[in-house]
Amino acid sequence: MAFSVAIIGRPNVGKSTLFNRLVGKRLALVDDTPGVTRDLREGDGRLRDLRFTVIDTAGLEEATDDSLQGRMRRLTEQAIDTADVSLFIIDARAGITSTDRELADLLRRKEARVIVLGNKSEGRAGDEGFYEGFSLGLGEPVRVSAEHGEGMEDLRDALAPFAEEFAMEPESLPEIEVALDPETGEPVEAVEPGKPIQIAIVGRPNAGKSTLVNRILGTEKMLTGPEAGITRDAIGTVHDWNGTPVKLFDTAGMRKRAKVTGKLEKLSVSDGLRAVKFSEVVVVLLDAQNPLESQDLRIADLAEREGRAVVIAINKWDLVEEKQKTMHVLKEQVTRLLPQLRGVPLVMLSARDGKNVDRLHAAVMKAHGVWNARVSTSRLNDWLLQMVARHPPPAPGGRRIKLRYMTQAKTRPPTFVAFCSRPEEVPTAYRRYLVNGLREDFGLEGTPLRLFLRKRDNPFDGGGKK
């Protein structure tokens, strides 16, 4: 079992830069603006032979009330309490500040294991501030530069004793099961048992995304509050949700592109879009008091275009008075405004009270199952014969288009290929007829479907067999 390391310090000392350095990829947003990081972000850290969990935290400020800074401070203190080691970063170029000393006193009161890091120590400009680190009384500082990767070997040596203390037998790797196509016997997909389902929670600002994630996790891990736009990073957290291993991504609120002007908000939105692209299920969270605005439709359409399984959740349902009437109107609007997601699961819930969150779990599992569905070729072609008999393809120029054969090319999302005589002349309405039939007859409602029409090669074209 790996030990855990929390990176703490006042705002803008380089915590997220060090976090990205330790995990070996750009996960946390980095900007010159103080206070970019607000939530706790975890990653798999590595320093040569050492493996550990690393936690990025918000910049610690002196506020202790219920303000945004006060709530951020409480999250940081929570990380200090749960982590095995705290990496206390000071800015070697700026020197020790009153906030640094207050944080050092806090660490002593908590009797935390601490390693002091003098960041930005490259060159001589950081010498004076680095040596001031001894005055904190927390041991000998380690000179590092998170941006340039200097001092990582010294940090590895400082962490090594903790690695030995928490060392355990290495866990065995799970076996990989290979699914075989029942008709061809070919491997179609590698399935890793117990692999978490990637779920992105997306929506407009202040829809309640962080509150919902906290409710599912059963702990106040994500920063919440009445202020819009609190979340900035797409934070991924692994959790067992009603017996299902999942990785939940809490994302920044997505406003209309014209309203996104600041550099930091652009970075936050880009991080959320990346979470959608790499997720398996996207939960589009709407505010029951202002549901299905144009931006909500754009977000749902984005998830469909990316080929993700989609669930629409209506939050703050406890504030709705005429529930039956509102539910009927919402279902009609979703069917009319999102025809490309016909039959998408719709869940009314209250993230604050936890009402119907279990129904959301059931809807996510169903959507994920449909997203992975596979239909045998024999069933598809029997179905195709019936569809053609019921509604024959058009006959442009007096020559009827012939649909000869259909197969499923892949899952995630379900993707089908139909071979016909003149695919470029098949009208959009007939394609829609086939897609809607696939949804209804094979239980593929609510998930993106892909249908490609291909021309089957004629072996006698060109005067001979190919």
MARBABA-652006 format. One record per residue (C-alpha): x, y, z; residue number from 1. Coordinates in nm, 4 decimals, m for minus. Last residue first. Layout:
<atoms>
ATOM        X        Y        Z   i
ATOM        X        Y        Z NUM
...
</atoms>
This chain:
<atoms>
ATOM        X        Y        Z   i
ATOM  m1.0548  m0.9205  m5.7166 466
ATOM  m1.2394  m1.1245  m5.9791 465
ATOM  m1.2383  m1.0024  m6.3357 464
ATOM  m1.3582  m0.7445  m6.5871 463
ATOM  m1.2963  m0.4287  m6.3829 462
ATOM  m1.5961  m0.4820  m6.1533 461
ATOM  m1.6757  m0.8545  m6.1279 460
ATOM  m1.6027  m0.8860  m5.7537 459
ATOM  m1.8490  m0.6015  m5.6816 458
ATOM  m1.7280  m0.4197  m5.3702 457
ATOM  m1.9949  m0.3360  m5.1123 456
ATOM  m2.0737   0.0309  m5.0889 455
ATOM  m2.0769   0.1518  m4.7313 454
ATOM  m2.3369   0.3162  m4.5100 453
ATOM  m2.2271   0.4131  m4.1596 452
ATOM  m2.4593   0.4163  m3.8587 451
ATOM  m2.3387   0.5523  m3.5234 450
ATOM  m2.5594   0.5461  m3.2166 449
ATOM  m2.5319   0.7748  m2.9136 448
ATOM  m2.7111   0.6309  m2.6082 447
ATOM  m3.0604   0.6999  m2.4756 446
ATOM  m3.2367   0.4058  m2.6328 445
ATOM  m3.0438   0.0996  m2.7446 444
ATOM  m3.3109  m0.1547  m2.6488 443
ATOM  m3.2629  m0.3661  m2.9629 442
ATOM  m3.5942  m0.2979  m3.1401 441
ATOM  m3.6444   0.0635  m3.0346 440
ATOM  m3.2930   0.1998  m3.0764 439
ATOM  m3.2143   0.0053  m3.3948 438
ATOM  m3.5458   0.1181  m3.5450 437
ATOM  m3.4670   0.4809  m3.4648 436
ATOM  m3.1324   0.4428  m3.6424 435
ATOM  m3.2906   0.2790  m3.9487 434
ATOM  m3.5623   0.5452  m3.9890 433
ATOM  m3.3013   0.8188  m3.9299 432
ATOM  m3.0955   0.6796  m4.2186 431
ATOM  m3.4129   0.6832  m4.4292 430
ATOM  m3.4774   1.0489  m4.3428 429
ATOM  m3.1173   1.1435  m4.4251 428
ATOM  m3.1582   1.0212  m4.7829 427
ATOM  m2.9595   0.7227  m4.9206 426
ATOM  m2.7960   0.8509  m5.2416 425
ATOM  m2.4352   0.8403  m5.1163 424
ATOM  m2.4812   0.4778  m5.0082 423
ATOM  m2.5503   0.3506  m5.3632 422
ATOM  m2.5678  m0.0328  m5.3647 421
ATOM  m2.5786  m0.1040  m4.9929 420
ATOM  m2.3623  m0.2284  m4.7071 419
ATOM  m2.4722  m0.1317  m4.3557 418
ATOM  m2.2132  m0.0609  m4.0836 417
ATOM  m2.3097  m0.0235  m3.7186 416
ATOM  m2.1534   0.1516  m3.4206 415
ATOM  m2.2695   0.1038  m3.0608 414
ATOM  m2.0863   0.3685  m2.8539 413
ATOM  m1.8728   0.2300  m2.6888 412
ATOM  m1.9264  m0.0787  m2.9107 411
ATOM  m1.7753  m0.1733  m3.2441 410
ATOM  m1.8357  m0.2710  m3.6081 409
ATOM  m2.1890  m0.4070  m3.5736 408
ATOM  m2.2950  m0.5747  m3.8958 407
ATOM  m2.5416  m0.5126  m4.1785 406
ATOM  m2.5958  m0.6667  m4.5238 405
ATOM  m2.7680  m0.6111  m4.8574 404
ATOM  m2.9562  m0.2818  m4.8616 403
ATOM  m3.0489  m0.2257  m5.2275 402
ATOM  m3.1237   0.1236  m5.3586 401
ATOM  m3.4077   0.1150  m5.6119 400
ATOM  m3.3320   0.2310  m5.9641 399
ATOM  m3.5960   0.4684  m6.1100 398
ATOM  m3.3664   0.7700  m6.0999 397
ATOM  m3.3722   0.7645  m5.7202 396
ATOM  m3.5472   0.4508  m5.5894 395
ATOM  m3.6052   0.4965  m5.2166 394
ATOM  m3.5392   0.2221  m4.9590 393
ATOM  m3.8286  m0.0130  m4.8819 392
ATOM  m4.0391   0.0498  m4.5661 391
ATOM  m4.1856  m0.2588  m4.4003 390
ATOM  m3.9953  m0.5043  m4.6203 389
ATOM  m3.6728  m0.3076  m4.5709 388
ATOM  m3.7200  m0.3030  m4.1929 387
ATOM  m3.8022  m0.6757  m4.1830 386
ATOM  m3.4958  m0.7686  m4.3877 385
ATOM  m3.2782  m0.5450  m4.1681 384
ATOM  m3.4029  m0.7224  m3.8517 383
ATOM  m3.3010  m1.0620  m3.9846 382
ATOM  m2.9679  m0.9016  m4.0779 381
ATOM  m2.9118  m0.7562  m3.7329 380
ATOM  m3.0059  m1.0783  m3.5546 379
ATOM  m2.7537  m1.2750  m3.7623 378
ATOM  m2.4818  m1.0138  m3.7054 377
ATOM  m2.5116  m1.0361  m3.3275 376
ATOM  m2.5946  m0.7205  m3.1340 375
ATOM  m2.3388  m0.5755  m2.8887 374
ATOM  m2.4182  m0.3420  m2.6001 373
ATOM  m2.1384  m0.1414  m2.4312 372
ATOM  m2.3240   0.1929  m2.4390 371
ATOM  m2.6403   0.0070  m2.3319 370
ATOM  m2.4587  m0.1183  m2.0210 369
ATOM  m2.3160   0.2251  m1.9399 368
ATOM  m2.6621   0.3799  m1.9713 367
ATOM  m2.8083   0.1150  m1.7384 366
ATOM  m2.5309   0.1648  m1.4807 365
ATOM  m2.5732   0.5434  m1.4936 364
ATOM  m2.9519   0.5143  m1.4537 363
ATOM  m2.9171   0.2829  m1.1525 362
ATOM  m2.6674   0.5199  m0.9882 361
ATOM  m2.8984   0.8157  m1.0564 360
ATOM  m3.1804   0.6252  m0.8902 359
ATOM  m2.9599   0.5925  m0.5819 358
ATOM  m2.9235   0.9730  m0.5838 357
ATOM  m3.3041   0.9869  m0.5576 356
ATOM  m3.3011   1.2175  m0.2514 355
ATOM  m2.9531   1.2968  m0.1198 354
ATOM  m3.0714   1.6124   0.0592 353
ATOM  m2.8264   1.8551  m0.1069 352
ATOM  m2.7961   1.6534  m0.4295 351
ATOM  m3.1726   1.6627  m0.4761 350
ATOM  m3.2925   1.4402  m0.7568 349
ATOM  m3.4985   1.4028  m1.0743 348
ATOM  m3.3475   1.1449  m1.3120 347
ATOM  m3.3918   1.1351  m1.6922 346
ATOM  m3.2431   0.8442  m1.8876 345
ATOM  m3.2002   0.9240  m2.2614 344
ATOM  m3.4851   0.7757  m2.4694 343
ATOM  m3.3950   0.9671  m2.7873 342
ATOM  m3.0497   1.1153  m2.7540 341
ATOM  m3.0201   1.2507  m3.1127 340
ATOM  m3.3765   1.3815  m3.0711 339
ATOM  m3.2545   1.6254  m2.8041 338
ATOM  m3.4959   1.9208  m2.8217 337
ATOM  m3.8203   1.7284  m2.8730 336
ATOM  m3.7602   1.4292  m2.6472 335
ATOM  m3.5962   1.6483  m2.3789 334
ATOM  m3.8843   1.8978  m2.3989 333
ATOM  m4.1528   1.6283  m2.3598 332
ATOM  m3.9716   1.4765  m2.0620 331
ATOM  m3.9360   1.8214  m1.9035 330
ATOM  m4.3053   1.9074  m1.9463 329
ATOM  m4.4192   1.5794  m1.7870 328
ATOM  m4.1774   1.6264  m1.4952 327
ATOM  m4.2990   1.9834  m1.4378 326
ATOM  m4.6633   1.8689  m1.4241 325
ATOM  m4.5848   1.5880  m1.1837 324
ATOM  m4.3604   1.8038  m0.9610 323
ATOM  m4.5808   2.1097  m0.9167 322
ATOM  m4.3759   2.2675  m0.6346 321
ATOM  m4.0126   2.2310  m0.7425 320
ATOM  m3.7588   2.3165  m0.4691 319
ATOM  m3.6962   1.9507  m0.3774 318
ATOM  m3.5983   1.8877  m0.7396 317
ATOM  m3.2795   2.0876  m0.6784 316
ATOM  m3.1014   1.8813  m0.9482 315
ATOM  m3.2428   1.7442  m1.2768 314
ATOM  m3.0130   1.4655  m1.3973 313
ATOM  m2.9646   1.3821  m1.7666 312
ATOM  m2.7705   1.0607  m1.8332 311
ATOM  m2.5451   1.0226  m2.1373 310
ATOM  m2.3195   0.7460  m2.2703 309
ATOM  m2.0312   0.9127  m2.4550 308
ATOM  m1.9908   0.9300  m2.8336 307
ATOM  m1.8069   1.2635  m2.8408 306
ATOM  m2.0932   1.4019  m3.0486 305
ATOM  m2.3399   1.2855  m2.7826 304
ATOM  m2.1434   1.4520  m2.4988 303
ATOM  m2.1248   1.7758  m2.6995 302
ATOM  m2.5007   1.7609  m2.7676 301
ATOM  m2.5673   1.7371  m2.3936 300
ATOM  m2.3441   2.0416  m2.3324 299
ATOM  m2.5060   2.2375  m2.6153 298
ATOM  m2.8536   2.1569  m2.4828 297
ATOM  m2.7590   2.2783  m2.1357 296
ATOM  m2.6200   2.5987  m2.2916 295
ATOM  m2.9527   2.6660  m2.4651 294
ATOM  m3.1450   2.6427  m2.1402 293
ATOM  m3.2863   2.3032  m2.0552 292
ATOM  m3.3673   2.3613  m1.6901 291
ATOM  m3.3900   2.6898  m1.4984 290
ATOM  m3.5460   2.6106  m1.1572 289
ATOM  m3.4670   2.2397  m1.1864 288
ATOM  m3.0968   2.3211  m1.2377 287
ATOM  m2.9511   2.0726  m1.4826 286
ATOM  m2.6732   1.8151  m1.4401 285
ATOM  m2.5533   1.6397  m1.7565 284
ATOM  m2.4108   1.3091  m1.6299 283
ATOM  m2.1559   1.1906  m1.8855 282
ATOM  m2.0712   0.8186  m1.8907 281
ATOM  m1.7504   0.6735  m2.0352 280
ATOM  m1.5195   0.9666  m1.9716 279
ATOM  m1.2112   1.0665  m2.1739 278
ATOM  m1.3777   1.3233  m2.3996 277
ATOM  m1.5959   1.4621  m2.1198 276
ATOM  m1.2939   1.5119  m1.8900 275
ATOM  m1.1129   1.6958  m2.1722 274
ATOM  m1.4105   1.9299  m2.2048 273
ATOM  m1.3897   2.0021  m1.8318 272
ATOM  m1.0192   2.0862  m1.8520 271
ATOM  m1.0887   2.3143  m2.1489 270
ATOM  m1.3569   2.4893  m1.9412 269
ATOM  m1.1098   2.5468  m1.6575 268
ATOM  m0.8367   2.6746  m1.8900 267
ATOM  m1.0821   2.9175  m2.0504 266
ATOM  m1.1893   3.0296  m1.7013 265
ATOM  m0.8256   3.1028  m1.6138 264
ATOM  m0.7614   3.2998  m1.9328 263
ATOM  m1.0639   3.5217  m1.8761 262
ATOM  m1.3237   3.5665  m2.1499 261
ATOM  m1.5842   3.2917  m2.1279 260
ATOM  m1.9058   3.4846  m2.1943 259
ATOM  m1.8955   3.4355  m2.5713 258
ATOM  m1.8361   3.0604  m2.5250 257
ATOM  m2.1588   3.0210  m2.3296 256
ATOM  m2.0932   2.9009  m1.9752 255
ATOM  m1.9583   2.5660  m1.8635 254
ATOM  m1.9317   2.5117  m1.4885 253
ATOM  m1.6027   2.3526  m1.3861 252
ATOM  m1.5900   1.9749  m1.3652 251
ATOM  m1.6263   1.7115  m1.0920 250
ATOM  m1.4921   1.3883  m1.2398 249
ATOM  m1.6029   1.0691  m1.0663 248
ATOM  m1.4027   0.7480  m1.1016 247
ATOM  m1.6270   0.4502  m1.0353 246
ATOM  m1.6050   0.1094  m0.8698 245
ATOM  m1.9623  m0.0264  m0.8385 244
ATOM  m2.0759  m0.1679  m0.5030 243
ATOM  m2.3179   0.1147  m0.4277 242
ATOM  m2.0610   0.3683  m0.5459 241
ATOM  m1.7091   0.2529  m0.4591 240
ATOM  m1.4930   0.5606  m0.5185 239
ATOM  m1.2083   0.6901  m0.7346 238
ATOM  m1.1906   1.0708  m0.7529 237
ATOM  m1.1179   1.2801  m1.0636 236
ATOM  m1.1122   1.6606  m1.0321 235
ATOM  m1.1806   1.8602  m1.3493 234
ATOM  m1.0243   2.1821  m1.2240 233
ATOM  m1.1903   2.5208  m1.1643 232
ATOM  m1.4751   2.4554  m0.9213 231
ATOM  m1.6064   2.7670  m0.7454 230
ATOM  m1.7719   2.9078  m1.0601 229
ATOM  m2.0914   3.0400  m0.9029 228
ATOM  m2.0794   3.1373  m0.5345 227
ATOM  m2.3462   2.9744  m0.3161 226
ATOM  m2.1017   2.7189  m0.1759 225
ATOM  m1.9155   2.3975  m0.2425 224
ATOM  m1.5534   2.2803  m0.2284 223
ATOM  m1.5212   1.9138  m0.3159 222
ATOM  m1.4156   1.6560  m0.0555 221
ATOM  m1.7058   1.7001   0.1841 220
ATOM  m1.7657   1.3283   0.2405 219
ATOM  m2.0189   1.0610   0.1423 218
ATOM  m1.8580   1.0212  m0.1998 217
ATOM  m2.1966   1.0290  m0.3770 216
ATOM  m2.3114   1.3326  m0.1757 215
ATOM  m1.9769   1.5080  m0.2313 214
ATOM  m2.0100   1.4522  m0.6072 213
ATOM  m2.3641   1.5915  m0.6010 212
ATOM  m2.2571   1.9008  m0.4068 211
ATOM  m1.9708   1.9545  m0.6527 210
ATOM  m2.2114   1.9449  m0.9481 209
ATOM  m2.4809   2.1651  m0.7921 208
ATOM  m2.6058   2.3614  m1.0955 207
ATOM  m2.3980   2.6601  m0.9835 206
ATOM  m2.2200   2.7048  m1.3169 205
ATOM  m2.3732   2.5176  m1.6142 204
ATOM  m2.3382   2.1434  m1.6452 203
ATOM  m2.1028   1.8476  m1.6273 202
ATOM  m2.0488   1.5458  m1.3993 201
ATOM  m1.8000   1.3138  m1.5749 200
ATOM  m1.8115   0.9406  m1.4982 199
ATOM  m1.5235   0.6999  m1.5734 198
ATOM  m1.6267   0.3459  m1.4725 197
ATOM  m1.3604   0.2059  m1.2420 196
ATOM  m1.1723  m0.1115  m1.3464 195
ATOM  m1.2815  m0.3953  m1.1173 194
ATOM  m1.2069  m0.6659  m1.3731 193
ATOM  m1.0092  m0.5351  m1.6742 192
ATOM  m1.1958  m0.6001  m1.9949 191
ATOM  m1.0104  m0.6307  m2.3255 190
ATOM  m1.2420  m0.6013  m2.6234 189
ATOM  m1.3300  m0.7823  m2.9420 188
ATOM  m1.1099  m1.0906  m2.9403 187
ATOM  m1.1954  m1.3038  m3.2458 186
ATOM  m1.4131  m1.6149  m3.2125 185
ATOM  m1.5954  m1.5131  m3.5303 184
ATOM  m1.9571  m1.5642  m3.4231 183
ATOM  m1.9490  m1.5387  m3.0432 182
ATOM  m1.6997  m1.2445  m3.0572 181
ATOM  m1.4525  m1.3137  m2.7798 180
ATOM  m1.4061  m1.1099  m2.4612 179
ATOM  m1.0532  m1.1110  m2.3204 178
ATOM  m1.0218  m1.1112  m1.9425 177
ATOM  m0.7196  m0.9359  m1.7970 176
ATOM  m0.5853  m1.0715  m1.4712 175
ATOM  m0.5484  m0.8233  m1.1887 174
ATOM  m0.1938  m0.7315  m1.0812 173
ATOM  m0.0772  m0.8683  m0.7491 172
ATOM  m0.0347  m0.6135  m0.4701 171
ATOM   0.3175  m0.5476  m0.3536 170
ATOM   0.3857  m0.6548   0.0070 169
ATOM   0.3878  m0.3567   0.2352 168
ATOM   0.6090  m0.0498   0.2894 167
ATOM   0.4640   0.2243   0.5099 166
ATOM   0.7768   0.2846   0.7165 165
ATOM   1.0103   0.2150   0.4243 164
ATOM   0.8319   0.4705   0.2060 163
ATOM   0.8448   0.7175   0.4948 162
ATOM   1.2230   0.6782   0.5175 161
ATOM   1.2515   0.7353   0.1359 160
ATOM   1.0693   1.0702   0.1336 159
ATOM   1.3788   1.2825   0.2081 158
ATOM   1.5852   1.0801  m0.0414 157
ATOM   1.3229   1.1362  m0.3132 156
ATOM   1.3194   1.5084  m0.2352 155
ATOM   1.6963   1.5178  m0.2827 154
ATOM   1.6586   1.3445  m0.6212 153
ATOM   1.3849   1.5907  m0.7189 152
ATOM   1.6138   1.8877  m0.6474 151
ATOM   1.5731   2.0495  m0.9892 150
ATOM   1.2711   1.9653  m1.2050 149
ATOM   1.2622   2.3025  m1.3838 148
ATOM   0.9176   2.4164  m1.2707 147
ATOM   0.9274   2.2348  m0.9378 146
ATOM   1.2588   2.3931  m0.8437 145
ATOM   1.3868   2.2330  m0.5252 144
ATOM   1.6042   2.2970  m0.2148 143
ATOM   1.5054   2.0683   0.0726 142
ATOM   1.4572   2.2328   0.4115 141
ATOM   1.6240   2.0988   0.7289 140
ATOM   1.3798   2.0424   1.0112 139
ATOM   1.0465   2.1943   1.1057 138
ATOM   1.1718   2.4814   1.3220 137
ATOM   1.0442   2.7528   1.0886 136
ATOM   1.3794   2.9316   1.1200 135
ATOM   1.5472   2.6728   0.8921 134
ATOM   1.3328   2.8017   0.6025 133
ATOM   1.5168   3.1348   0.6206 132
ATOM   1.8034   2.9517   0.4492 131
ATOM   1.5859   2.9056   0.1388 130
ATOM   1.4740   3.2691   0.1417 129
ATOM   1.8345   3.3925   0.1312 128
ATOM   1.9471   3.1511  m0.1398 127
ATOM   1.6519   3.1998  m0.3762 126
ATOM   1.8029   3.4598  m0.6080 125
ATOM   2.1249   3.2595  m0.6356 124
ATOM   2.0103   3.0304  m0.9134 123
ATOM   1.7207   2.7808  m0.8969 122
ATOM   1.5514   2.7886  m0.5575 121
ATOM   1.1979   2.8411  m0.6885 120
ATOM   1.0736   2.6084  m0.4112 119
ATOM   1.2264   2.5768  m0.0644 118
ATOM   1.0620   2.2530   0.0462 117
ATOM   0.9917   2.1754   0.4119 116
ATOM   0.9243   1.8072   0.4859 115
ATOM   0.6603   1.7498   0.7526 114
ATOM   0.5141   1.4631   0.9546 113
ATOM   0.2168   1.6220   1.1292 112
ATOM   0.1970   1.6853   1.5032 111
ATOM  m0.1328   1.8705   1.4420 110
ATOM  m0.0169   2.1572   1.6620 109
ATOM   0.3209   2.1575   1.4857 108
ATOM   0.1545   2.1742   1.1437 107
ATOM  m0.0622   2.4680   1.2549 106
ATOM   0.2431   2.6548   1.3879 105
ATOM   0.4155   2.6055   1.0497 104
ATOM   0.1036   2.7403   0.8766 103
ATOM   0.1145   3.0565   1.0913 102
ATOM   0.4845   3.0952   1.0087 101
ATOM   0.4183   3.0654   0.6360 100
ATOM   0.1297   3.3142   0.6633  99
ATOM   0.3612   3.5635   0.8368  98
ATOM   0.5971   3.5398   0.5406  97
ATOM   0.9263   3.3543   0.4875  96
ATOM   1.1246   3.4522   0.1779  95
ATOM   0.9974   3.5755  m0.1587  94
ATOM   1.2592   3.3980  m0.3696  93
ATOM   1.2548   3.0792  m0.1631  92
ATOM   0.8763   3.0515  m0.1944  91
ATOM   0.7810   2.8040   0.0779  90
ATOM   0.6343   2.4583   0.0246  89
ATOM   0.5331   2.2296   0.3127  88
ATOM   0.5315   1.8722   0.1827  87
ATOM   0.3046   1.6938   0.4288  86
ATOM   0.3450   1.3216   0.5026  85
ATOM   0.0998   1.0435   0.5938  84
ATOM  m0.2001   1.2354   0.4607  83
ATOM  m0.5400   1.2289   0.6341  82
ATOM  m0.5028   1.5155   0.8815  81
ATOM  m0.3076   1.7384   0.6414  80
ATOM  m0.5709   1.6822   0.3703  79
ATOM  m0.8501   1.7840   0.6106  78
ATOM  m0.6528   2.0970   0.6977  77
ATOM  m0.6477   2.1814   0.3265  76
ATOM  m1.0237   2.1305   0.2987  75
ATOM  m1.0768   2.3562   0.6013  74
ATOM  m0.8616   2.6267   0.4412  73
ATOM  m1.0712   2.6216   0.1232  72
ATOM  m1.3843   2.6718   0.3328  71
ATOM  m1.2240   2.9734   0.5003  70
ATOM  m1.1130   3.1188   0.1674  69
ATOM  m1.4685   3.0888   0.0296  68
ATOM  m1.6065   3.2547   0.3446  67
ATOM  m1.7406   3.0413   0.6261  66
ATOM  m1.4862   3.1735   0.8780  65
ATOM  m1.1226   3.0659   0.9382  64
ATOM  m0.9388   3.3058   0.7031  63
ATOM  m0.5579   3.3007   0.7399  62
ATOM  m0.4887   3.1573   0.3962  61
ATOM  m0.3675   2.8162   0.2858  60
ATOM  m0.3348   2.7776  m0.0895  59
ATOM  m0.5640   2.4979  m0.2049  58
ATOM  m0.4371   2.1407  m0.1995  57
ATOM  m0.2690   1.8922  m0.4327  56
ATOM  m0.2592   1.5377  m0.2960  55
ATOM   0.0099   1.2827  m0.3939  54
ATOM  m0.0381   0.9083  m0.3597  53
ATOM   0.2938   0.7250  m0.3451  52
ATOM   0.5430   0.5198  m0.5448  51
ATOM   0.9191   0.5461  m0.4851  50
ATOM   1.1676   0.3818  m0.7256  49
ATOM   1.2474   0.7000  m0.9272  48
ATOM   1.0161   0.9588  m0.7769  47
ATOM   0.6560   0.8723  m0.8620  46
ATOM   0.3212   1.0176  m0.7647  45
ATOM  m0.0162   0.8676  m0.8490  44
ATOM  m0.2684   1.1527  m0.8345  43
ATOM  m0.5147   1.3205  m0.5999  42
ATOM  m0.6795   1.6628  m0.6298  41
ATOM  m0.8265   1.8455  m0.3336  40
ATOM  m1.0380   2.1419  m0.4407  39
ATOM  m0.9546   2.5120  m0.4721  38
ATOM  m0.6487   2.5380  m0.6963  37
ATOM  m0.6202   2.8697  m0.8845  36
ATOM  m0.5730   3.0669  m0.5615  35
ATOM  m0.3084   3.3139  m0.6783  34
ATOM  m0.3092   3.4024  m1.0517  33
ATOM   0.0213   3.3036  m1.2128  32
ATOM  m0.1469   2.9970  m1.3628  31
ATOM  m0.1264   2.6194  m1.3314  30
ATOM  m0.4240   2.3850  m1.3708  29
ATOM  m0.3642   2.0411  m1.2209  28
ATOM  m0.3321   1.7271  m1.4338  27
ATOM  m0.0284   1.8075  m1.6492  26
ATOM   0.1637   1.4820  m1.6450  25
ATOM   0.4455   1.3108  m1.4565  24
ATOM   0.2570   1.2651  m1.1291  23
ATOM   0.5416   1.4279  m0.9332  22
ATOM   0.5964   1.7178  m1.1749  21
ATOM   0.2239   1.7904  m1.2011  20
ATOM   0.2013   1.8087  m0.8206  19
ATOM   0.5115   2.0305  m0.8090  18
ATOM   0.3495   2.2767  m1.0487  17
ATOM   0.0273   2.2546  m0.8482  16
ATOM   0.2085   2.3531  m0.5282  15
ATOM   0.4152   2.6341  m0.6828  14
ATOM   0.4201   2.9082  m0.4161  13
ATOM   0.1114   3.0819  m0.5562  12
ATOM  m0.1148   3.0629  m0.2501  11
ATOM   0.0255   2.9591   0.0903  10
ATOM   0.1586   2.6097   0.1406   9
ATOM   0.0585   2.2452   0.1244   8
ATOM   0.1408   1.9389  m0.0854   7
ATOM  m0.0089   1.6297   0.0784   6
ATOM   0.1760   1.2951   0.0498   5
ATOM   0.0132   0.9561   0.0854   4
ATOM   0.1807   0.6171   0.1455   3
ATOM   0.1498   0.3373  m0.1066   2
ATOM   0.0000   0.0000   0.0000   1
</atoms>
